[in-house]
Amino acid sequence: MMNWSQAIRQTHRWLSIVFTVTVIANFVAMALGTPPMWLVYSPLAPLFLLLFSGLYMFVLPYTANGRAARTRKEPA
């Protein structure tokens, strides 16, 4: 069973693959001519999701350290 951190990390990995595929599709379409607008903007959705999941993973160690310090200071 996965916890939230593992699920977000796995989602971030899959989103990076989707983002990479959409960027490659963009370059291929541009090489063949003028691409449709939906294809041009298709990398933006996974990019924004990558932003949020990446920011979560960036902040996670700092919040975990703060929680650990607070639990150590509390009397048992």
KOLZA-751249 format. One record per atom (N, C-alpha, C): residue number from 0; x, y, z; atom name. Coordinates in nm, 2 decimals. Example, Ala and Ser with C-alpha at 12.3 -4.5 7.8 and 13.67 -1.06 7.14 Angstrom:
# KOLZA-751249
+--------+--------+--------+--------+------+
| tidren |     c1 |     c2 |     c3 | tifi |
+--------+--------+--------+--------+------+
|      0 |   1.32 |  -0.57 |   0.78 |    N |
|      0 |   1.23 |  -0.45 |   0.78 |   CA |
|      0 |   1.32 |  -0.33 |   0.78 |    C |
|      1 |   1.28 |  -0.22 |   0.71 |    N |
|      1 |   1.37 |  -0.11 |   0.71 |   CA |
|      1 |   1.29 |   0.00 |   0.79 |    C |
+--------+--------+--------+--------+------+
This chain:
# KOLZA-751249
+--------+--------+--------+--------+------+
| tidren |     c1 |     c2 |     c3 | tifi |
+--------+--------+--------+--------+------+
|      0 |   0.08 |  -0.12 |   0.00 |    N |
|      0 |   0.00 |   0.00 |   0.00 |   CA |
|      0 |   0.09 |   0.12 |   0.00 |    C |
|      1 |   0.05 |   0.22 |  -0.09 |    N |
|      1 |   0.14 |   0.34 |  -0.10 |   CA |
|      1 |   0.08 |   0.45 |  -0.01 |    C |
|      2 |   0.17 |   0.53 |   0.05 |    N |
|      2 |   0.13 |   0.65 |   0.12 |   CA |
|      2 |   0.12 |   0.77 |   0.02 |    C |
|      3 |   0.08 |   0.88 |   0.07 |    N |
|      3 |   0.07 |   1.00 |  -0.02 |   CA |
|      3 |   0.20 |   1.04 |  -0.09 |    C |
|      4 |   0.31 |   1.04 |  -0.02 |    N |
|      4 |   0.43 |   1.08 |  -0.07 |   CA |
|      4 |   0.48 |   0.99 |  -0.19 |    C |
|      5 |   0.46 |   0.86 |  -0.17 |    N |
|      5 |   0.49 |   0.76 |  -0.27 |   CA |
|      5 |   0.40 |   0.78 |  -0.39 |    C |
|      6 |   0.27 |   0.80 |  -0.37 |    N |
|      6 |   0.18 |   0.82 |  -0.48 |   CA |
|      6 |   0.21 |   0.94 |  -0.56 |    C |
|      7 |   0.24 |   1.05 |  -0.49 |    N |
|      7 |   0.27 |   1.18 |  -0.56 |   CA |
|      7 |   0.40 |   1.16 |  -0.64 |    C |
|      8 |   0.50 |   1.09 |  -0.58 |    N |
|      8 |   0.63 |   1.07 |  -0.65 |   CA |
|      8 |   0.61 |   0.99 |  -0.78 |    C |
|      9 |   0.53 |   0.88 |  -0.77 |    N |
|      9 |   0.50 |   0.80 |  -0.88 |   CA |
|      9 |   0.42 |   0.87 |  -0.99 |    C |
|     10 |   0.32 |   0.95 |  -0.95 |    N |
|     10 |   0.25 |   1.04 |  -1.04 |   CA |
|     10 |   0.34 |   1.14 |  -1.11 |    C |
|     11 |   0.43 |   1.19 |  -1.04 |    N |
|     11 |   0.53 |   1.29 |  -1.09 |   CA |
|     11 |   0.61 |   1.22 |  -1.20 |    C |
|     12 |   0.65 |   1.10 |  -1.18 |    N |
|     12 |   0.73 |   1.02 |  -1.28 |   CA |
|     12 |   0.65 |   1.00 |  -1.40 |    C |
|     13 |   0.53 |   0.96 |  -1.39 |    N |
|     13 |   0.44 |   0.93 |  -1.51 |   CA |
|     13 |   0.41 |   1.06 |  -1.58 |    C |
|     14 |   0.39 |   1.17 |  -1.51 |    N |
|     14 |   0.36 |   1.30 |  -1.57 |   CA |
|     14 |   0.48 |   1.34 |  -1.65 |    C |
|     15 |   0.60 |   1.32 |  -1.60 |    N |
|     15 |   0.72 |   1.36 |  -1.68 |   CA |
|     15 |   0.73 |   1.28 |  -1.81 |    C |
|     16 |   0.69 |   1.16 |  -1.81 |    N |
|     16 |   0.69 |   1.08 |  -1.93 |   CA |
|     16 |   0.59 |   1.14 |  -2.03 |    C |
|     17 |   0.47 |   1.17 |  -1.98 |    N |
|     17 |   0.36 |   1.23 |  -2.06 |   CA |
|     17 |   0.41 |   1.36 |  -2.12 |    C |
|     18 |   0.47 |   1.44 |  -2.04 |    N |
|     18 |   0.52 |   1.57 |  -2.08 |   CA |
|     18 |   0.62 |   1.56 |  -2.19 |    C |
|     19 |   0.72 |   1.46 |  -2.17 |    N |
|     19 |   0.82 |   1.44 |  -2.27 |   CA |
|     19 |   0.76 |   1.40 |  -2.40 |    C |
|     20 |   0.66 |   1.31 |  -2.40 |    N |
|     20 |   0.60 |   1.26 |  -2.52 |   CA |
|     20 |   0.53 |   1.37 |  -2.59 |    C |
|     21 |   0.46 |   1.46 |  -2.52 |    N |
|     21 |   0.39 |   1.57 |  -2.58 |   CA |
|     21 |   0.49 |   1.67 |  -2.65 |    C |
|     22 |   0.60 |   1.69 |  -2.58 |    N |
|     22 |   0.70 |   1.79 |  -2.64 |   CA |
|     22 |   0.76 |   1.73 |  -2.77 |    C |
|     23 |   0.79 |   1.60 |  -2.76 |    N |
|     23 |   0.84 |   1.53 |  -2.88 |   CA |
|     23 |   0.74 |   1.54 |  -3.00 |    C |
|     24 |   0.61 |   1.51 |  -2.96 |    N |
|     24 |   0.51 |   1.52 |  -3.06 |   CA |
|     24 |   0.50 |   1.66 |  -3.12 |    C |
|     25 |   0.52 |   1.76 |  -3.04 |    N |
|     25 |   0.52 |   1.90 |  -3.09 |   CA |
|     25 |   0.63 |   1.92 |  -3.19 |    C |
|     26 |   0.75 |   1.88 |  -3.16 |    N |
|     26 |   0.87 |   1.90 |  -3.25 |   CA |
|     26 |   0.84 |   1.82 |  -3.38 |    C |
|     27 |   0.79 |   1.70 |  -3.37 |    N |
|     27 |   0.76 |   1.63 |  -3.50 |   CA |
|     27 |   0.66 |   1.70 |  -3.58 |    C |
|     28 |   0.55 |   1.75 |  -3.51 |    N |
|     28 |   0.45 |   1.82 |  -3.59 |   CA |
|     28 |   0.50 |   1.95 |  -3.65 |    C |
|     29 |   0.59 |   2.02 |  -3.58 |    N |
|     29 |   0.64 |   2.14 |  -3.63 |   CA |
|     29 |   0.73 |   2.12 |  -3.75 |    C |
|     30 |   0.80 |   2.00 |  -3.75 |    N |
|     30 |   0.89 |   1.97 |  -3.86 |   CA |
|     30 |   0.80 |   1.93 |  -3.99 |    C |
|     31 |   0.68 |   1.89 |  -3.96 |    N |
|     31 |   0.60 |   1.85 |  -4.08 |   CA |
|     31 |   0.51 |   1.96 |  -4.13 |    C |
|     32 |   0.51 |   2.07 |  -4.06 |    N |
|     32 |   0.43 |   2.19 |  -4.10 |   CA |
|     32 |   0.37 |   2.26 |  -3.98 |    C |
|     33 |   0.27 |   2.33 |  -4.01 |    N |
|     33 |   0.20 |   2.41 |  -3.90 |   CA |
|     33 |   0.12 |   2.31 |  -3.81 |    C |
|     34 |   0.15 |   2.29 |  -3.69 |    N |
|     34 |   0.07 |   2.20 |  -3.60 |   CA |
|     34 |  -0.06 |   2.26 |  -3.56 |    C |
|     35 |  -0.16 |   2.18 |  -3.53 |    N |
|     35 |  -0.28 |   2.23 |  -3.47 |   CA |
|     35 |  -0.26 |   2.29 |  -3.33 |    C |
|     36 |  -0.34 |   2.39 |  -3.30 |    N |
|     36 |  -0.32 |   2.46 |  -3.17 |   CA |
|     36 |  -0.33 |   2.37 |  -3.05 |    C |
|     37 |  -0.42 |   2.27 |  -3.06 |    N |
|     37 |  -0.44 |   2.18 |  -2.94 |   CA |
|     37 |  -0.31 |   2.10 |  -2.92 |    C |
|     38 |  -0.24 |   2.07 |  -3.02 |    N |
|     38 |  -0.11 |   2.00 |  -3.01 |   CA |
|     38 |   0.00 |   2.09 |  -2.95 |    C |
|     39 |   0.00 |   2.22 |  -2.99 |    N |
|     39 |   0.09 |   2.32 |  -2.94 |   CA |
|     39 |   0.08 |   2.34 |  -2.79 |    C |
|     40 |  -0.04 |   2.34 |  -2.75 |    N |
|     40 |  -0.07 |   2.37 |  -2.60 |   CA |
|     40 |  -0.08 |   2.24 |  -2.52 |    C |
|     41 |  -0.07 |   2.13 |  -2.58 |    N |
|     41 |  -0.08 |   2.00 |  -2.51 |   CA |
|     41 |   0.02 |   1.98 |  -2.40 |    C |
|     42 |   0.14 |   2.03 |  -2.41 |    N |
|     42 |   0.24 |   2.00 |  -2.30 |   CA |
|     42 |   0.21 |   2.09 |  -2.17 |    C |
|     43 |   0.12 |   2.18 |  -2.18 |    N |
|     43 |   0.10 |   2.27 |  -2.07 |   CA |
|     43 |   0.03 |   2.20 |  -1.95 |    C |
|     44 |  -0.07 |   2.12 |  -1.98 |    N |
|     44 |  -0.14 |   2.05 |  -1.87 |   CA |
|     44 |  -0.05 |   1.96 |  -1.78 |    C |
|     45 |   0.03 |   1.87 |  -1.84 |    N |
|     45 |   0.12 |   1.80 |  -1.76 |   CA |
|     45 |   0.23 |   1.88 |  -1.70 |    C |
|     46 |   0.27 |   1.99 |  -1.76 |    N |
|     46 |   0.37 |   2.08 |  -1.71 |   CA |
|     46 |   0.32 |   2.14 |  -1.58 |    C |
|     47 |   0.20 |   2.19 |  -1.57 |    N |
|     47 |   0.14 |   2.25 |  -1.45 |   CA |
|     47 |   0.13 |   2.15 |  -1.34 |    C |
|     48 |   0.09 |   2.03 |  -1.38 |    N |
|     48 |   0.08 |   1.92 |  -1.28 |   CA |
|     48 |   0.22 |   1.88 |  -1.22 |    C |
|     49 |   0.32 |   1.88 |  -1.31 |    N |
|     49 |   0.45 |   1.86 |  -1.27 |   CA |
|     49 |   0.50 |   1.97 |  -1.17 |    C |
|     50 |   0.46 |   2.09 |  -1.20 |    N |
|     50 |   0.50 |   2.20 |  -1.11 |   CA |
|     50 |   0.45 |   2.18 |  -0.97 |    C |
|     51 |   0.32 |   2.14 |  -0.96 |    N |
|     51 |   0.26 |   2.13 |  -0.83 |   CA |
|     51 |   0.32 |   2.00 |  -0.75 |    C |
|     52 |   0.33 |   1.89 |  -0.83 |    N |
|     52 |   0.39 |   1.78 |  -0.76 |   CA |
|     52 |   0.54 |   1.80 |  -0.73 |    C |
|     53 |   0.61 |   1.87 |  -0.81 |    N |
|     53 |   0.75 |   1.90 |  -0.78 |   CA |
|     53 |   0.77 |   1.99 |  -0.66 |    C |
|     54 |   0.68 |   2.09 |  -0.65 |    N |
|     54 |   0.68 |   2.18 |  -0.54 |   CA |
|     54 |   0.65 |   2.10 |  -0.41 |    C |
|     55 |   0.56 |   2.01 |  -0.42 |    N |
|     55 |   0.52 |   1.93 |  -0.30 |   CA |
|     55 |   0.64 |   1.85 |  -0.26 |    C |
|     56 |   0.71 |   1.79 |  -0.35 |    N |
|     56 |   0.83 |   1.70 |  -0.32 |   CA |
|     56 |   0.94 |   1.79 |  -0.27 |    C |
|     57 |   0.95 |   1.91 |  -0.32 |    N |
|     57 |   1.06 |   2.00 |  -0.28 |   CA |
|     57 |   1.04 |   2.04 |  -0.13 |    C |
|     58 |   0.92 |   2.07 |  -0.09 |    N |
|     58 |   0.89 |   2.12 |   0.04 |   CA |
|     58 |   0.88 |   2.01 |   0.15 |    C |
|     59 |   0.85 |   1.89 |   0.10 |    N |
|     59 |   0.83 |   1.78 |   0.19 |   CA |
|     59 |   0.94 |   1.75 |   0.29 |    C |
|     60 |   1.07 |   1.76 |   0.26 |    N |
|     60 |   1.18 |   1.73 |   0.36 |   CA |
|     60 |   1.18 |   1.84 |   0.47 |    C |
|     61 |   1.15 |   1.96 |   0.43 |    N |
|     61 |   1.15 |   2.07 |   0.52 |   CA |
|     61 |   1.04 |   2.06 |   0.63 |    C |
|     62 |   0.92 |   2.02 |   0.58 |    N |
|     62 |   0.81 |   2.00 |   0.67 |   CA |
|     62 |   0.83 |   1.88 |   0.76 |    C |
|     63 |   0.89 |   1.77 |   0.70 |    N |
|     63 |   0.92 |   1.65 |   0.78 |   CA |
|     63 |   1.02 |   1.68 |   0.89 |    C |
|     64 |   1.12 |   1.76 |   0.86 |    N |
|     64 |   1.22 |   1.80 |   0.96 |   CA |
|     64 |   1.15 |   1.88 |   1.07 |    C |
|     65 |   1.06 |   1.97 |   1.04 |    N |
|     65 |   0.99 |   2.05 |   1.14 |   CA |
|     65 |   0.90 |   1.97 |   1.23 |    C |
|     66 |   0.83 |   1.87 |   1.17 |    N |
|     66 |   0.75 |   1.78 |   1.25 |   CA |
|     66 |   0.83 |   1.69 |   1.34 |    C |
|     67 |   0.95 |   1.65 |   1.29 |    N |
|     67 |   1.03 |   1.56 |   1.37 |   CA |
|     67 |   1.09 |   1.64 |   1.49 |    C |
|     68 |   1.13 |   1.77 |   1.47 |    N |
|     68 |   1.18 |   1.85 |   1.57 |   CA |
|     68 |   1.07 |   1.88 |   1.68 |    C |
|     69 |   0.95 |   1.90 |   1.64 |    N |
|     69 |   0.84 |   1.93 |   1.73 |   CA |
|     69 |   0.81 |   1.81 |   1.82 |    C |
|     70 |   0.81 |   1.69 |   1.76 |    N |
|     70 |   0.78 |   1.57 |   1.84 |   CA |
|     70 |   0.89 |   1.54 |   1.94 |    C |
|     71 |   1.02 |   1.57 |   1.90 |    N |
|     71 |   1.13 |   1.55 |   2.00 |   CA |
|     71 |   1.12 |   1.65 |   2.12 |    C |
|     72 |   1.07 |   1.77 |   2.10 |    N |
|     72 |   1.06 |   1.87 |   2.20 |   CA |
|     72 |   0.95 |   1.84 |   2.30 |    C |
|     73 |   0.84 |   1.77 |   2.25 |    N |
|     73 |   0.73 |   1.75 |   2.34 |   CA |
|     73 |   0.76 |   1.64 |   2.44 |    C |
|     74 |   0.72 |   1.67 |   2.57 |    N |
|     74 |   0.75 |   1.57 |   2.67 |   CA |
|     74 |   0.67 |   1.44 |   2.65 |    C |
|     75 |   0.73 |   1.33 |   2.69 |    N |
|     75 |   0.67 |   1.20 |   2.66 |   CA |
|     75 |   0.56 |   1.16 |   2.77 |    C |
+--------+--------+--------+--------+------+
